[in-house]
């Protein structure tokens, strides 16, 4: 529903919400709504996998590119989480392997489970403070581009799979319903170009709080 609010309030036509590269991207490609969204009789629908459906307010944003995620966060006065912030939540401050504990929980929306679902489902996957669906459902964009971890050594056999994309591809965390659970852990890094929107990509908004000490 936040994406719909962004659209209806001319977010795609308002340059101030977009980065320079993001504005150039949507202007060049004449983008005025997310991928698979269509407007019919002044109402928006999603045509996903040839299945036309109405916008479901409790479903996460999906097939959203990084540029769009950044602009929508700006519109709501927030930002995308950094990778370290996301991992902090997903490991309970580094104390667990997963948001819910240390053993894999397959009763989540992953492992080709069927489709995206409402964000209020799968309470069993909550972290210790109640943050839900950090794992599964849709991938979540992070703020920064991918760079190697400290001590990273390039394998010459796979050099072209990583080195050329450092600093360009953006990080995605948490997996989605359309990946096997063997790929799922709180530190697994997916990375895609910022215009990618075809891998069940979504996001969550972070807001900085000013605290008097």
Phi, psi and omega in degrees: 000333178294322179295318178298319177299318178299316180295311185293338178257029171063032180299327180283350179252001185251107188298333187295339181275348190253147170290167179300315180291322179295317180295320177297320181296311183288330179290314181297322184262005177053050181268127179228010174193166181294164178302138180077355178276139175225154178252128182221117182054047177064020176230142182266142177228164174247125177256083187252120181055042180060026178240101182282122181222159175286163177291126178257115190297334183270358178275147177289155171300140184218151184059039178258128177281167183298319179302316180293316180301317179298315182294320180294320175300316178299319179301321181268010177074027180232204180201172173282150177287151170285164179298320181293324176295316179299314181293326177301315178293318186285346179241011182052052179075024180087012184261348180223162178281325181235167178303325185266350183154211187249355179249142181299136177245110183274359180270053180230175181273075179210186176060045178056050187283348175137314183180174174290162183217177180298146182287349181267003180270166175066053176302333181296346179262006181297149169280184189291344178249013172091013175284127191254149173059038169294332176248131175087181183070274176228152173298153181238124178293143169251166189290319193261161173286163181278135171227160181291151171295160175303134180087002181296133176240127183286127171282119184301334180291326184248022185306316184288349180276345184230302190307313183296343187257354177299129180089352182245307179288147179260150185278140173236139183231158167095349180071188179208180179293342188257026175230153179287150183293344178292342177269356189264118163204169189289347182248003179293134183247117165263151178214132181222159176296151187295348176263005180290135181210022185242014181241040181053053182268132178223198182194165169229152185264135175249139174238133178280136179252135175269121184239127176279127180256000000 
